[in-house]
């Protein structure tokens, strides 16, 4: 019989819920917990997609939603469920509302043929999230931001 | 953030020993890279990422800043990318900005002068 650490085709991934403060160390800890939860149940490519999309989402929240606020008092919550082929994420925070009420379009900054001293050092986050996920949605509800997306193999 | 530098041979190798270059350490990485390159002379620099599991867009920005520090005439090449690091490079098209080697050994042999 398959144990919990055995990878199975289309196997269910148990629901995982985490909450933590929007601080660099806590974000790292949450990503590590999610990595551990998924590592034996998903292939390395899906795991990499999850980790990148979540890291960018959480960095944006920590940097922008809590800009000028007491981060220690803030709370980000993540819920994930799905299968080894497709995972659904909901990320909730009690920071400030997303400007314009929707996620930025995330256009990739120009890179090809750009002189070295003008290469972009930022502006990649939403591009990565949008390229790695499907069904990206945002809602402001009950004073909280709710971001949902799906990441598929 | 600990970086080690080895300037023996045709390239300067800067090795990252941490497993992550992310928002928490991006600023540290830039400073450590500047220190690591101090007095390393000329010629290409290979950033050995074999120990790095994960790089986010903040970490990517720090690697781009490192590239700028070297200037147009001194290339920065990358070696030993994990699945996640390679994916970030590909999705941001930075794989067109940086020459990427499968391993540090590949990077070094690419720069070794042909045998006489």
Contacts between the chains, C-beta under 8 A, distances in Angstrom:
chain1	res1	chain2	res2	distance
A	24	B	22	7.9
A	24	B	23	5.9
A	24	B	24	3.8
A	25	B	24	6.8
A	27	B	23	7.5
A	27	B	24	7.7
A	28	B	20	7.3
A	28	B	22	7.0
A	28	B	24	6.1
A	44	B	83	4.9
A	45	B	83	6.1
A	45	B	87	7.8
A	47	B	83	7.9
A	48	B	82	7.7
A	48	B	83	4.5
A	48	B	84	3.8
A	48	B	87	5.3
A	49	B	87	7.0
A	51	B	54	6.2
A	51	B	84	5.9
A	52	B	56	6.9
A	52	B	84	6.0
A	52	B	87	6.4
A	52	B	88	6.1
A	55	B	22	6.6
A	55	B	23	7.9
A	55	B	54	7.4
A	55	B	56	4.4
A	56	B	56	6.3
A	56	B	57	6.0
A	59	B	22	7.9
A	59	B	23	4.9
A	59	B	56	6.3
A	59	B	57	7.3
A	59	B	58	6.4
A	62	B	23	7.4
A	63	B	23	7.6
A	108	B	92	6.6
A	108	B	93	6.7
A	111	B	92	6.9
A	111	B	93	4.6
A	111	B	94	6.4
A	111	B	96	6.6
A	111	B	97	5.9
A	112	B	93	6.4
A	112	B	96	5.8
A	114	B	97	7.9
A	115	B	72	7.0
A	116	B	67	6.3
A	116	B	68	5.9
A	116	B	71	6.9
A	116	B	72	4.8
A	117	B	68	5.7
A	117	B	71	7.8
A	117	B	72	7.2
A	119	B	64	5.1
A	119	B	67	6.6
A	119	B	68	6.5
A	119	B	97	6.5
A	120	B	61	8.0
A	120	B	64	7.1
A	121	B	61	3.8
A	121	B	62	7.8
A	121	B	64	4.8
A	121	B	65	5.6
A	122	B	57	6.9
A	122	B	58	7.8
A	122	B	61	5.0
A	124	B	57	4.0
A	124	B	60	6.3
A	124	B	61	7.7
A	124	B	88	8.0
A	124	B	92	5.0
A	125	B	57	4.9
A	127	B	91	7.2
A	127	B	92	7.1
A	128	B	57	6.3
A	128	B	88	6.9
A	128	B	91	5.7
A	128	B	92	7.2
A	131	B	91	5.2
A	132	B	91	7.4
